[in-house]
Amino acid sequence: MLKVGLTGGIGAGKSEVSRLLVECGAVLIDADRIAREVVAPGTAGLASIVEAFGEGVLTPDGSLDRPGLGSLVFSDPEKLAVLNSIVHPLVGARSRELETAAPEDAVVVHDVPLLTENGLAPLYDLVVVVDASPATQLDRLVRLRGMTEEDARARMAAQAPRQKRLEIADIVIDNDVPLEELRHQVGQVWADLVRRAGRSPE
């Protein structure tokens, strides 16, 4: 098994790269998706969040008010640390379960947005960074996600600097390119990952 950490700044196109890697045959473990699962209604994770932050973080139907909780913790490092202490261990445990269930010769891609920020690179056999220029990131966030320019810049500034991500990269995928060129790059990276995993290309 080859354990790959995949990361990239917001708007860099990491989700598109992970989708293309799955098309190639990767087993994807998506940290964001797991983070939503472990705080779904009825979970111990959601109960712990309510205990820490109160009933006000719930929507009327009893699910987590993610934007509301986000605004509560985003500007308060202590509250953010409390939230992370609840969610991160749950995400880690579920990720390990999924990894254990993968075939022995699998290329397992962990899609981890905050891999750089949380110093997680040593957990993986290698790290793939999806890179795009800040101008491209800003354009995608405003044009494709509907953010205001101010909000987009704030979200970008809250992440690790581009250079920090590039410093931990074993492989860099340049996503300042058209989709077909990105697809070609991902195909080359996949061939490399398969070789490293000791598999014969399919």
KOLVOZA-82087 format. One line per field, with one value per atom (N, C-alpha, C): residue number from 0; residue in one letter; atom name; x, y, z. Coordinates in Angstrom, 1 decimal, m for minus. Atoms other than C-alpha are relative to their C-alpha. Layout:
BEGIN
drenti: (NUM_...)
baro: (a_...)
kolti: (CA_...)
xx: (X_...)
yy: (Y_...)
zz: (Z_...)
end
This chain:
BEGIN
drenti: (0_0_0_1_1_1_2_2_2_3_3_3_4_4_4_5_5_5_6_6_6_7_7_7_8_8_8_9_9_9_10_10_10_11_11_11_12_12_12_13_13_13_14_14_14_15_15_15_16_16_16_17_17_17_18_18_18_19_19_19_20_20_20_21_21_21_22_22_22_23_23_23_24_24_24_25_25_25_26_26_26_27_27_27_28_28_28_29_29_29_30_30_30_31_31_31_32_32_32_33_33_33_34_34_34_35_35_35_36_36_36_37_37_37_38_38_38_39_39_39_40_40_40_41_41_41_42_42_42_43_43_43_44_44_44_45_45_45_46_46_46_47_47_47_48_48_48_49_49_49_50_50_50_51_51_51_52_52_52_53_53_53_54_54_54_55_55_55_56_56_56_57_57_57_58_58_58_59_59_59_60_60_60_61_61_61_62_62_62_63_63_63_64_64_64_65_65_65_66_66_66_67_67_67_68_68_68_69_69_69_70_70_70_71_71_71_72_72_72_73_73_73_74_74_74_75_75_75_76_76_76_77_77_77_78_78_78_79_79_79_80_80_80_81_81_81_82_82_82_83_83_83_84_84_84_85_85_85_86_86_86_87_87_87_88_88_88_89_89_89_90_90_90_91_91_91_92_92_92_93_93_93_94_94_94_95_95_95_96_96_96_97_97_97_98_98_98_99_99_99_100_100_100_101_101_101_102_102_102_103_103_103_104_104_104_105_105_105_106_106_106_107_107_107_108_108_108_109_109_109_110_110_110_111_111_111_112_112_112_113_113_113_114_114_114_115_115_115_116_116_116_117_117_117_118_118_118_119_119_119_120_120_120_121_121_121_122_122_122_123_123_123_124_124_124_125_125_125_126_126_126_127_127_127_128_128_128_129_129_129_130_130_130_131_131_131_132_132_132_133_133_133_134_134_134_135_135_135_136_136_136_137_137_137_138_138_138_139_139_139_140_140_140_141_141_141_142_142_142_143_143_143_144_144_144_145_145_145_146_146_146_147_147_147_148_148_148_149_149_149_150_150_150_151_151_151_152_152_152_153_153_153_154_154_154_155_155_155_156_156_156_157_157_157_158_158_158_159_159_159_160_160_160_161_161_161_162_162_162_163_163_163_164_164_164_165_165_165_166_166_166_167_167_167_168_168_168_169_169_169_170_170_170_171_171_171_172_172_172_173_173_173_174_174_174_175_175_175_176_176_176_177_177_177_178_178_178_179_179_179_180_180_180_181_181_181_182_182_182_183_183_183_184_184_184_185_185_185_186_186_186_187_187_187_188_188_188_189_189_189_190_190_190_191_191_191_192_192_192_193_193_193_194_194_194_195_195_195_196_196_196_197_197_197_198_198_198_199_199_199_200_200_200_201_201_201)
baro: (m_m_m_l_l_l_k_k_k_v_v_v_g_g_g_l_l_l_t_t_t_g_g_g_g_g_g_i_i_i_g_g_g_a_a_a_g_g_g_k_k_k_s_s_s_e_e_e_v_v_v_s_s_s_r_r_r_l_l_l_l_l_l_v_v_v_e_e_e_c_c_c_g_g_g_a_a_a_v_v_v_l_l_l_i_i_i_d_d_d_a_a_a_d_d_d_r_r_r_i_i_i_a_a_a_r_r_r_e_e_e_v_v_v_v_v_v_a_a_a_p_p_p_g_g_g_t_t_t_a_a_a_g_g_g_l_l_l_a_a_a_s_s_s_i_i_i_v_v_v_e_e_e_a_a_a_f_f_f_g_g_g_e_e_e_g_g_g_v_v_v_l_l_l_t_t_t_p_p_p_d_d_d_g_g_g_s_s_s_l_l_l_d_d_d_r_r_r_p_p_p_g_g_g_l_l_l_g_g_g_s_s_s_l_l_l_v_v_v_f_f_f_s_s_s_d_d_d_p_p_p_e_e_e_k_k_k_l_l_l_a_a_a_v_v_v_l_l_l_n_n_n_s_s_s_i_i_i_v_v_v_h_h_h_p_p_p_l_l_l_v_v_v_g_g_g_a_a_a_r_r_r_s_s_s_r_r_r_e_e_e_l_l_l_e_e_e_t_t_t_a_a_a_a_a_a_p_p_p_e_e_e_d_d_d_a_a_a_v_v_v_v_v_v_v_v_v_h_h_h_d_d_d_v_v_v_p_p_p_l_l_l_l_l_l_t_t_t_e_e_e_n_n_n_g_g_g_l_l_l_a_a_a_p_p_p_l_l_l_y_y_y_d_d_d_l_l_l_v_v_v_v_v_v_v_v_v_v_v_v_d_d_d_a_a_a_s_s_s_p_p_p_a_a_a_t_t_t_q_q_q_l_l_l_d_d_d_r_r_r_l_l_l_v_v_v_r_r_r_l_l_l_r_r_r_g_g_g_m_m_m_t_t_t_e_e_e_e_e_e_d_d_d_a_a_a_r_r_r_a_a_a_r_r_r_m_m_m_a_a_a_a_a_a_q_q_q_a_a_a_p_p_p_r_r_r_q_q_q_k_k_k_r_r_r_l_l_l_e_e_e_i_i_i_a_a_a_d_d_d_i_i_i_v_v_v_i_i_i_d_d_d_n_n_n_d_d_d_v_v_v_p_p_p_l_l_l_e_e_e_e_e_e_l_l_l_r_r_r_h_h_h_q_q_q_v_v_v_g_g_g_q_q_q_v_v_v_w_w_w_a_a_a_d_d_d_l_l_l_v_v_v_r_r_r_r_r_r_a_a_a_g_g_g_r_r_r_s_s_s_p_p_p_e_e_e)
kolti: (N_CA_C_N_CA_C_N_CA_C_N_CA_C_N_CA_C_N_CA_C_N_CA_C_N_CA_C_N_CA_C_N_CA_C_N_CA_C_N_CA_C_N_CA_C_N_CA_C_N_CA_C_N_CA_C_N_CA_C_N_CA_C_N_CA_C_N_CA_C_N_CA_C_N_CA_C_N_CA_C_N_CA_C_N_CA_C_N_CA_C_N_CA_C_N_CA_C_N_CA_C_N_CA_C_N_CA_C_N_CA_C_N_CA_C_N_CA_C_N_CA_C_N_CA_C_N_CA_C_N_CA_C_N_CA_C_N_CA_C_N_CA_C_N_CA_C_N_CA_C_N_CA_C_N_CA_C_N_CA_C_N_CA_C_N_CA_C_N_CA_C_N_CA_C_N_CA_C_N_CA_C_N_CA_C_N_CA_C_N_CA_C_N_CA_C_N_CA_C_N_CA_C_N_CA_C_N_CA_C_N_CA_C_N_CA_C_N_CA_C_N_CA_C_N_CA_C_N_CA_C_N_CA_C_N_CA_C_N_CA_C_N_CA_C_N_CA_C_N_CA_C_N_CA_C_N_CA_C_N_CA_C_N_CA_C_N_CA_C_N_CA_C_N_CA_C_N_CA_C_N_CA_C_N_CA_C_N_CA_C_N_CA_C_N_CA_C_N_CA_C_N_CA_C_N_CA_C_N_CA_C_N_CA_C_N_CA_C_N_CA_C_N_CA_C_N_CA_C_N_CA_C_N_CA_C_N_CA_C_N_CA_C_N_CA_C_N_CA_C_N_CA_C_N_CA_C_N_CA_C_N_CA_C_N_CA_C_N_CA_C_N_CA_C_N_CA_C_N_CA_C_N_CA_C_N_CA_C_N_CA_C_N_CA_C_N_CA_C_N_CA_C_N_CA_C_N_CA_C_N_CA_C_N_CA_C_N_CA_C_N_CA_C_N_CA_C_N_CA_C_N_CA_C_N_CA_C_N_CA_C_N_CA_C_N_CA_C_N_CA_C_N_CA_C_N_CA_C_N_CA_C_N_CA_C_N_CA_C_N_CA_C_N_CA_C_N_CA_C_N_CA_C_N_CA_C_N_CA_C_N_CA_C_N_CA_C_N_CA_C_N_CA_C_N_CA_C_N_CA_C_N_CA_C_N_CA_C_N_CA_C_N_CA_C_N_CA_C_N_CA_C_N_CA_C_N_CA_C_N_CA_C_N_CA_C_N_CA_C_N_CA_C_N_CA_C_N_CA_C_N_CA_C_N_CA_C_N_CA_C_N_CA_C_N_CA_C_N_CA_C_N_CA_C_N_CA_C_N_CA_C_N_CA_C_N_CA_C_N_CA_C_N_CA_C_N_CA_C_N_CA_C_N_CA_C_N_CA_C_N_CA_C_N_CA_C_N_CA_C_N_CA_C_N_CA_C_N_CA_C_N_CA_C_N_CA_C_N_CA_C_N_CA_C_N_CA_C_N_CA_C_N_CA_C_N_CA_C_N_CA_C_N_CA_C_N_CA_C_N_CA_C_N_CA_C_N_CA_C_N_CA_C_N_CA_C_N_CA_C_N_CA_C_N_CA_C)
xx: (0.8_0.0_0.9_m0.7_1.2_m1.0_0.9_m0.2_0.5_m0.3_m0.3_m0.9_0.7_m1.2_m0.2_0.3_m2.9_m0.5_0.5_m3.3_0.2_m0.1_m3.5_m0.7_0.7_m4.6_m1.5_1.4_m8.3_m0.1_0.1_m9.3_1.1_m1.1_m6.2_m0.5_0.5_m8.3_0.3_m0.3_m7.5_m1.1_1.1_m11.0_0.0_m0.1_m10.6_1.1_m1.1_m7.3_m0.3_0.4_m8.7_m1.0_1.0_m11.6_0.7_m0.8_m9.1_0.8_m0.8_m7.0_m0.9_1.0_m10.1_m0.3_0.2_m10.8_1.1_m1.2_m7.3_0.0_0.0_m8.0_0.4_m0.4_m7.0_m1.1_0.9_m8.7_0.0_0.0_m9.8_m0.5_0.5_m10.1_0.0_0.3_m11.6_m0.2_0.1_m10.9_m1.2_1.2_m13.6_m1.3_1.3_m16.3_m0.1_0.0_m15.3_m0.3_0.3_m15.3_m1.5_1.5_m19.0_m0.7_0.6_m19.8_0.1_m0.2_m18.4_m0.7_0.9_m20.6_m1.4_1.4_m23.8_m0.9_1.0_m27.0_0.1_0.0_m26.9_1.4_m1.3_m23.1_0.5_m0.7_m20.9_0.7_m0.7_m19.0_m0.9_0.9_m22.0_m0.4_0.3_m22.9_1.1_m1.2_m19.4_0.1_0.0_m19.7_m1.0_1.1_m23.0_0.4_m0.4_m21.6_1.0_m1.1_m18.6_m0.6_0.4_m20.5_m1.4_1.4_m24.1_m1.0_1.0_m27.4_m0.1_0.1_m27.0_0.8_m0.7_m24.7_m0.8_0.8_m27.6_m1.0_1.1_m30.1_m1.3_1.3_m33.8_m0.2_0.2_m33.6_1.0_m0.9_m30.9_1.4_m1.3_m28.0_0.9_m1.0_m24.8_m0.1_0.0_m25.0_1.5_m1.4_m21.6_0.4_m0.4_m21.5_0.0_0.1_m22.7_1.2_m1.2_m20.0_1.3_m1.2_m17.4_0.2_m0.2_m18.1_0.3_m0.3_m17.9_1.5_m1.4_m14.5_1.1_m0.9_m12.9_0.9_m0.8_m11.7_0.4_m0.3_m11.2_0.9_m1.0_m8.0_m0.3_0.3_m9.1_m1.2_1.2_m12.5_0.3_m0.4_m11.0_0.8_m0.7_m8.6_m0.9_1.0_m11.5_m0.7_0.7_m13.3_0.9_m1.0_m10.2_0.3_m0.3_m9.6_m1.2_1.2_m13.1_0.0_0.2_m13.1_1.2_m1.2_m9.5_0.2_m0.2_m9.2_m1.1_1.1_m12.6_0.3_m0.4_m11.4_1.1_m1.2_m8.1_m0.4_0.4_m9.7_m0.8_0.8_m12.2_0.9_m1.0_m9.4_0.8_m0.8_m7.4_m0.9_1.0_m10.5_m0.1_0.1_m10.9_1.3_m1.3_m7.2_0.2_m0.2_m7.1_m0.9_1.0_m10.1_0.5_m0.5_m8.2_0.8_m0.8_m6.5_1.5_m1.5_m2.8_0.8_m0.8_m1.6_m0.6_0.7_m3.8_0.9_m0.5_m2.7_m1.1_1.0_m4.6_0.4_m0.2_m5.0_m0.8_0.6_m5.7_m0.2_0.3_m7.4_m0.1_0.0_m6.4_0.3_m0.2_m6.9_1.1_m0.9_m4.9_1.2_m1.1_m2.1_1.3_m1.2_0.6_m0.2_0.2_m0.9_0.1_0.0_m1.2_1.2_m1.2_2.2_m0.1_0.4_0.8_0.9_m0.7_3.3_0.7_m0.7_5.3_m1.0_0.9_2.1_m0.1_0.2_2.3_1.4_m1.2_4.8_0.5_m0.4_4.7_m1.1_1.0_2.9_m0.1_0.3_1.3_m0.7_0.5_0.6_m0.6_0.6_m1.9_0.3_m0.5_m0.5_m0.7_0.5_m2.1_0.5_m0.4_m1.1_m1.1_1.0_m2.9_m1.0_1.0_m4.5_m1.0_0.9_m6.0_m0.9_0.9_m7.2_m1.1_0.9_m8.8_m1.1_0.9_m10.5_m1.0_0.9_m11.9_m1.0_0.8_m13.2_m1.1_1.0_m15.0_m1.0_0.8_m16.2_m0.8_0.7_m17.0_m0.7_0.6_m17.8_m0.9_0.9_m19.5_0.4_m0.5_m17.3_0.2_m0.5_m16.7_1.5_m1.5_m13.1_0.6_m0.5_m12.6_0.0_0.1_m13.9_1.0_m0.9_m11.8_1.4_m1.4_m8.6_0.2_m0.1_m9.3_0.2_m0.1_m9.8_1.4_m1.3_m6.6_1.1_m1.0_m4.7_0.1_0.1_m5.9_0.8_m0.7_m4.1_1.5_m1.4_m0.4_0.4_m0.5_1.6_0.3_m0.3_2.1_1.3_m1.4_5.8_0.1_0.0_5.2_m0.5_0.5_3.1_1.0_m0.9_5.6_1.3_m1.2_8.4_m0.2_0.2_6.7_m0.4_0.4_5.8_1.0_m0.9_7.3_m0.3_0.5_5.2_m0.9_0.8_3.7_m0.8_0.8_0.8_m0.4_0.3_0.5_m1.4_1.4_m3.2_m0.3_0.2_m2.7_m0.2_0.0_m3.6_m1.4_1.3_m6.6_m0.2_0.4_m8.5_0.8_m0.6_m7.0_1.5_m1.4_m3.5_0.1_0.0_m4.3_m0.2_0.3_m5.7_1.3_m1.3_m2.4_1.0_m0.9_m0.4_m0.3_0.5_m2.5_0.3_m0.3_m2.1_1.5_m1.4_1.7_0.3_m0.2_1.6_m0.6_0.6_m0.7_1.0_m0.9_1.8_1.2_m1.1_4.5_m0.4_0.5_2.4_m0.2_0.1_1.6_1.3_m1.4_5.3_0.5_m0.5_6.1_m0.7_0.8_3.3_0.4_m0.5_5.0_m1.1_1.0_2.0_0.4_m0.2_2.0_m1.1_1.0_0.2_m1.2_1.2_m3.4_m0.3)
yy: (m1.2_0.0_1.2_m1.3_3.5_1.0_m1.1_6.3_1.3_m1.3_9.6_1.1_m1.1_12.9_1.0_m1.0_15.3_1.3_m1.2_18.9_1.2_m1.2_22.4_1.1_m1.2_25.9_0.0_m0.1_26.8_0.6_m0.5_27.3_m0.5_0.5_25.4_m1.1_1.1_22.6_m1.4_1.3_19.8_m1.0_0.9_18.3_m0.6_0.5_18.0_m1.0_0.9_16.3_m1.3_1.3_13.8_m0.8_0.6_13.1_m0.8_0.7_12.3_m1.2_1.1_10.1_m1.2_1.1_8.1_m0.7_0.5_7.7_m1.0_0.9_6.2_m1.3_1.2_3.8_0.1_m0.3_5.5_m0.3_0.1_4.7_1.4_m1.4_8.2_0.0_m0.3_9.1_1.5_m1.5_12.6_0.5_m0.5_14.3_0.9_m0.9_17.0_m0.8_0.8_14.4_m0.8_0.8_12.3_1.0_m1.0_15.5_0.3_m0.2_16.0_m1.3_1.2_12.3_m0.2_0.2_12.3_0.9_m0.9_15.2_0.0_0.1_14.0_m0.2_0.2_13.9_m1.4_1.3_11.1_m0.5_0.5_10.8_0.6_m0.4_11.1_1.4_m1.3_13.9_1.2_m1.1_16.1_0.3_m0.2_15.5_0.7_m0.7_16.6_1.4_m1.4_19.7_0.8_m0.6_20.6_0.3_m0.1_20.0_1.1_m1.0_22.3_1.4_m1.3_25.1_0.4_m0.3_24.8_m0.3_0.4_24.1_1.0_m1.0_27.3_m0.4_0.4_25.5_m1.0_0.9_23.3_0.8_m0.5_24.0_m0.5_0.5_23.6_m1.5_1.5_20.0_m0.8_0.7_19.1_m0.4_0.2_19.0_1.2_m1.0_21.0_1.2_m1.3_24.7_0.3_m0.1_24.6_1.4_m1.4_28.3_0.7_m0.7_29.4_m0.4_0.4_27.3_0.5_m0.5_28.4_1.5_m1.4_32.1_0.1_0.0_31.3_m0.3_0.4_29.6_0.6_m0.5_31.2_1.1_m1.1_34.3_m0.2_0.3_32.6_m1.2_1.2_30.4_m1.0_0.9_28.9_m0.9_0.8_27.8_m0.9_0.8_26.6_m1.3_1.2_24.4_m1.0_0.9_23.0_m0.9_0.7_22.1_m1.0_0.9_20.6_m1.2_1.1_18.5_m1.0_0.9_17.0_m0.8_0.5_16.5_m0.8_0.6_15.6_m1.4_1.4_12.4_m0.9_0.8_11.2_m0.2_0.1_12.0_m1.0_0.9_10.2_m1.4_1.4_7.1_m0.6_0.4_6.9_m0.2_0.1_7.5_m1.3_1.3_4.6_m1.2_1.1_2.3_m0.2_0.1_3.1_m0.4_0.4_2.7_m1.5_1.4_m0.7_m0.9_0.8_m1.8_0.0_m0.1_m0.9_m1.2_1.1_m3.7_0.3_m0.1_m4.4_0.8_m0.7_m3.0_1.3_m1.3_0.1_1.2_m1.3_3.6_0.8_m0.6_5.3_1.5_m1.5_9.1_0.6_m0.7_11.1_1.5_m1.4_14.4_0.8_m0.7_16.7_1.5_m1.5_20.5_0.6_m0.6_21.4_m0.8_0.9_18.9_0.8_m0.8_21.6_0.7_m0.8_23.7_m0.9_0.8_20.7_m0.9_0.8_19.2_m1.5_1.4_15.9_m0.7_0.6_15.3_m1.3_1.3_12.6_m1.2_1.2_10.4_m0.7_0.6_9.7_m0.4_0.5_7.9_1.1_m1.2_11.0_1.0_m1.1_14.3_0.6_m0.6_15.6_1.4_m1.4_19.4_0.5_m0.7_20.9_1.5_m1.4_24.3_0.9_m1.0_27.4_1.3_m1.3_31.0_0.7_m0.7_33.3_0.6_m0.6_35.1_m1.0_1.1_31.8_m0.4_0.4_30.8_1.1_m1.0_34.2_0.0_0.0_34.1_m1.2_1.2_30.6_0.2_m0.2_31.5_1.0_m1.0_34.6_m0.4_0.3_33.3_m1.3_1.3_29.7_m0.3_0.3_29.7_1.1_m1.1_33.1_0.8_m0.8_34.5_1.4_m1.4_38.2_0.0_m0.1_39.2_0.1_m0.1_40.2_m1.3_1.3_36.9_m1.0_1.0_34.9_0.3_m0.3_36.8_m0.4_0.3_36.3_m1.5_1.5_32.5_m0.5_0.4_32.3_0.4_m0.4_34.3_m0.8_0.8_32.0_m1.4_1.3_29.0_0.3_m0.1_28.2_0.7_m0.6_30.3_m1.0_0.9_28.8_m0.7_0.5_28.4_m1.1_1.1_26.3_m1.3_1.2_23.9_m0.6_0.5_23.6_m0.7_0.5_22.9_m1.5_1.4_19.7_m1.0_0.8_18.5_m1.0_1.0_15.3_0.1_m0.2_15.9_1.2_m1.2_19.2_m0.1_0.0_19.3_1.4_m1.4_22.6_0.1_m0.1_23.6_1.4_m1.2_26.9_m0.3_0.6_24.9_m0.4_0.5_23.8_m1.4_1.3_20.6_m1.1_1.1_18.4_m0.1_0.0_19.4_m0.6_0.5_18.7_m1.5_1.5_15.3_m0.7_0.6_14.5_m0.1_m0.1_15.6_m1.1_0.9_13.5_m1.5_1.3_10.5_m0.4_0.3_10.8_m0.2_0.1_11.2_m1.4_1.3_8.1_m1.1_1.0_6.0_m0.1_0.0_7.1_m0.6_0.5_6.3_m1.5_1.5_2.8_m0.7_0.6_2.2_0.0_m0.1_3.3_m1.0_1.0_1.0_m1.4_1.3_m1.9_m0.8_0.7_m2.6_0.1_m0.2_m3.2_0.9_m1.0_m0.4_m0.8_0.7_m1.4_0.5)
zz: (0.0_0.0_0.0_0.1_m0.9_0.6_m0.6_1.4_m0.5_0.6_m0.4_0.7_m0.5_1.2_m1.1_1.1_m1.3_0.7_m0.6_m0.4_m1.1_0.9_m2.0_0.7_m0.5_m1.2_m0.5_0.4_m1.4_m1.4_1.4_m5.0_m1.0_0.9_m6.3_m0.9_0.8_m7.7_0.5_m0.6_m5.3_m0.2_0.2_m5.6_m1.4_1.3_m9.3_m0.2_0.1_m9.0_0.7_m0.7_m6.4_m0.8_0.9_m8.8_m1.1_1.1_m11.6_0.5_m0.6_m9.3_0.2_m0.2_m8.4_m1.3_1.3_m12.1_m0.4_0.3_m12.4_0.8_m0.8_m9.6_1.4_m1.4_m6.4_1.0_m1.1_m3.1_0.7_m0.5_m1.9_1.5_m1.3_1.8_0.2_0.0_2.0_1.4_m1.4_5.3_0.2_m0.1_4.7_0.1_0.0_4.0_1.3_m1.2_7.0_1.2_m1.1_9.2_0.1_m0.1_8.2_0.5_m0.4_8.8_1.6_m1.5_12.4_0.9_m0.8_13.4_m0.5_0.5_11.7_1.2_m1.1_13.9_0.5_m0.6_16.4_0.3_m0.2_16.5_1.4_m1.2_19.6_m0.2_0.3_17.8_0.1_m0.1_17.5_1.5_m1.5_21.2_0.7_m0.7_22.2_m0.4_0.4_20.1_0.7_m0.7_21.7_1.4_m1.4_25.1_0.2_m0.1_24.4_m0.4_0.5_22.5_0.2_m0.3_23.5_m1.2_0.9_21.7_m1.2_1.1_19.6_m1.2_1.2_17.2_m0.9_0.7_16.0_m0.9_0.8_13.2_0.6_m0.6_13.9_m0.2_0.2_12.5_0.8_m0.9_15.0_m0.6_0.6_12.6_0.3_m0.3_13.0_m0.9_0.8_11.9_m0.3_0.3_10.2_m0.2_0.1_9.1_1.3_m1.3_12.5_0.9_m0.8_14.3_m0.6_0.6_11.8_0.4_m0.3_12.5_1.5_m1.5_16.3_0.2_m0.3_16.1_m0.9_1.0_13.1_0.5_m0.5_15.0_1.4_m1.4_18.4_0.0_0.0_18.5_1.1_m1.1_21.9_m0.4_0.4_20.6_m1.2_1.1_17.4_0.5_m0.5_19.4_0.7_m0.7_21.4_m1.1_1.1_18.1_m0.6_0.6_16.6_0.9_m1.0_19.8_0.0_0.2_19.2_m1.3_1.3_15.5_m0.5_0.6_14.6_0.4_m0.3_16.6_m0.7_0.6_15.2_m1.5_1.4_11.6_m0.2_0.1_12.2_0.2_m0.2_13.6_m1.2_1.2_10.7_m1.2_1.1_8.2_0.0_m0.1_9.6_m0.3_0.3_9.4_m1.5_1.5_5.7_m0.6_0.6_5.0_0.3_m0.3_6.7_m0.9_0.8_4.6_m1.5_1.4_1.3_m0.3_0.4_m0.7_0.3_m0.4_0.2_m1.1_1.1_m3.2_m0.4_0.4_m3.2_0.1_m0.2_m3.8_0.7_m0.8_m1.0_0.1_0.1_m1.5_1.1_m1.1_1.7_m0.5_0.4_0.6_1.3_m1.3_3.5_m0.3_0.2_3.1_0.8_m1.0_6.2_0.3_m0.2_5.8_0.4_m0.2_5.7_1.4_m1.3_8.6_1.2_m1.2_10.9_0.1_0.0_10.1_m0.2_0.2_8.8_m1.0_1.1_6.0_0.4_m0.4_8.0_0.0_0.0_8.1_m1.3_1.3_4.4_m0.7_0.7_2.1_m0.9_0.7_m0.1_0.0_0.0_m0.4_m1.4_1.3_m3.6_0.2_m0.2_m3.7_m1.3_1.2_m6.2_0.2_m0.1_m6.9_m1.1_0.9_m8.5_0.5_m0.4_m8.5_0.8_m0.8_m6.0_m0.9_0.9_m8.9_m0.5_0.5_m10.2_1.1_m1.2_m6.7_0.2_m0.3_m6.2_m1.1_1.1_m9.6_0.1_m0.1_m9.0_1.2_m1.2_m5.5_m0.3_0.2_m6.7_m1.2_1.2_m10.1_0.1_m0.1_m9.3_1.3_m1.3_m5.6_0.5_m0.4_m5.5_1.2_m1.2_m2.7_m0.4_0.3_m2.4_0.0_0.1_m3.2_1.4_m1.4_0.5_0.7_m0.7_1.8_m0.5_0.6_m0.7_0.5_m0.4_0.2_1.5_m1.5_4.0_0.1_m0.1_3.4_m0.4_0.5_1.4_1.0_m0.9_4.0_1.3_m1.2_6.8_m0.2_0.3_5.1_0.0_0.1_5.0_m1.3_1.2_2.5_m1.1_1.1_m0.9_0.1_0.0_m0.4_1.1_m1.0_2.8_m0.5_0.6_0.9_m1.0_1.0_m1.9_0.7_m0.7_0.6_0.5_m0.4_1.8_m1.1_1.2_m1.7_m0.5_0.8_m3.2_m1.4_1.4_m6.3_0.0_0.2_m7.5_m1.3_1.2_m9.9_m0.3_0.4_m11.7_m0.5_0.5_m12.0_m0.4_0.7_m13.7_m1.5_1.4_m16.9_m0.3_0.4_m18.9_0.5_m0.5_m17.8_m0.7_0.7_m20.5_0.4_m0.4_m19.5_1.4_m1.4_m15.9_0.0_0.1_m16.8_m0.4_0.4_m18.6_1.1_m1.1_m15.6_1.0_m1.0_m13.3_m0.4_0.6_m15.6_0.2_m0.3_m15.3_1.4_m1.4_m11.6_0.5_m0.4_m11.3_m0.4_0.4_m13.3_1.0_m0.9_m10.9_1.4_m1.3_m7.8_m0.1_0.2_m9.2_0.1_0.0_m9.8_1.4_m1.4_m6.2_0.8_m0.8_m4.9_m0.3_0.4_m6.7_m0.8_0.8_m8.9_m1.5_1.4_m12.6_m0.5_0.5_m14.5_m0.7_0.5_m15.5_m1.4)
end
